[in-house]
Amino acid sequence: MVPRPADVSSELFSRDHEVGVPFFRYSHVYIEHRKELLSIIDDVCSRGAFILQNEVQEFENELATVVGTAHAVGVANCTDGLTLSLKASGITIGDEVIFSSHTFVATAAAIRNAGATPVPVECGPDHLMDADAAEAAITPRTRAIVPTQLNGRICDMDAILSIARKHDLIVVEDAAQALGASFKGKQAGSFGNAGAFSFYPAKSLGCFGDGGAITTSDQRLYEILSRARNHGRSETGYVSQWGENSRLDNLQAAILIYKLELLRDEIEKRRHFAGLYHEMLLDVEEVVLPPGPDDDSDRFDTYQNYEIEATNREALVEFLSSRRIGTSVQWGGWAVHQFEELGFKCRLPITEDLFKRMLLLPLNTSLTSNEVTYVAASLREFYAYPH
Ligand SMILES: *Cc1c(COP(=O)(O)O)cnc(C)c1O
């Protein structure tokens, strides 16, 4: 018998008394499905099925199906997934790897961890890697491009893949923010030699701690990766390559199997909220909005984040905070190349200018339409627009 979880106090659910809109509600990812999740946890733990058991395999199969690749490999987190993918693709010391500086430091760290030199480039008006900037950064040492599929939107992969073909480069997608997003009918994580996903709790598909996966349709890469994340061991225990310990916990995999089923609906909810922001803020000249959910027939964006550009950002943040609305500036407000202690020496004026204006509004599945409307109305109020 699965023990019945104690009833969650209704205050935790009801937001009627909760004033304002926090940027993210971490406990929501658990509390909303508490009963089902507790029974999953009890089942896995009662079987002692902790490391590389059926749930990891099952989740890998389901993820590969969703993404449209031949394989998926569960790993400990997306950062490891990127590092392992680069190493397995042969990236090594002395190589250069191009990435967009508007990303988490993890993208660059993964390149560095593979022994290579991370080369930051500019992003375009949609905040994603600028393909022309990527091509201009190619040198004889360049071996790979790592585009970040940022905010639930996919880069112009036609352009990036054609550059990669022309210059014989490997492509590893940082798809941490883009599970379920597509470009011309193809899913994030299915474009390059490999793609890496994150299941950090605040991501569209989040587990209860760290988790990640690599997707690939390259059989050879798959075989290297499935050993590399487990000390280089094959199924018999024979070790034919160096590896590390970077496994996706079986318990997290079980939780992810359950949550993956909800993903379609959750993405629709995110797109609905993005549509509301779009409708309510389109006439506000002081802000630049991300493309609306139906603006681009080539793309299906999942709105992992809703990143606007705002005039007078600091005052806006303060005003929204006085209305008890949480906002966030991605990456703490620094592009990766601005961390000079890491050895970056370049200037990227477009990215640096964007970083003075960009701001994340709350967008997640714990929100209600009323809350999104309240955020948008508060923003209109700040810029003195009627509402
Ligand atoms: C979250 C994130 C990562 C890191 O994922 P982890 O699973 O925490 O290692 C990497 N890149 C981007 C763009 C992210 O948003």
The ligand as an SDF file (V2000), in Angstrom:
LIG
                    3D

 15 15  0  0  0  0  0  0  0  0999 V2000
   19.8080   25.7970  -17.2770 C   0  0  0  0  0  0  0  0  0  0  0  0
   20.7670   26.0020  -18.3880 C   0  0  0  0  0  0  0  0  0  0  0  0
   21.9600   25.2680  -18.4900 C   0  0  0  0  0  0  0  0  0  0  0  0
   22.4770   24.3820  -17.3980 C   0  0  0  0  0  0  0  0  0  0  0  0
   21.6950   23.2940  -17.1110 O   0  0  0  0  0  0  0  0  0  0  0  0
   22.0710   22.3970  -15.8600 P   0  0  0  0  0  0  0  0  0  0  0  0
   21.1450   21.2170  -15.9790 O   0  0  0  0  0  0  0  0  0  0  0  0
   21.8140   23.1870  -14.6300 O   0  0  0  0  0  0  0  0  0  0  0  0
   23.5040   21.9960  -15.9930 O   0  0  0  0  0  0  0  0  0  0  0  0
   22.7520   25.4400  -19.6060 C   0  0  0  0  0  0  0  0  0  0  0  0
   22.3990   26.2990  -20.5700 N   0  0  0  0  0  0  0  0  0  0  0  0
   21.2740   27.0190  -20.5110 C   0  0  0  0  0  0  0  0  0  0  0  0
   20.9230   27.9400  -21.6420 C   0  0  0  0  0  0  0  0  0  0  0  0
   20.4250   26.9160  -19.4070 C   0  0  0  0  0  0  0  0  0  0  0  0
   19.3190   27.6640  -19.3440 O   0  0  0  0  0  0  0  0  0  0  0  0
  1  2  1  0
  2  3  1  0
  2 14  2  0
  3  4  1  0
  3 10  2  0
  4  5  1  0
  5  6  1  0
  6  7  2  0
  6  8  1  0
  6  9  1  0
 10 11  1  0
 11 12  2  0
 12 13  1  0
 12 14  1  0
 14 15  1  0
M  END
$$$$
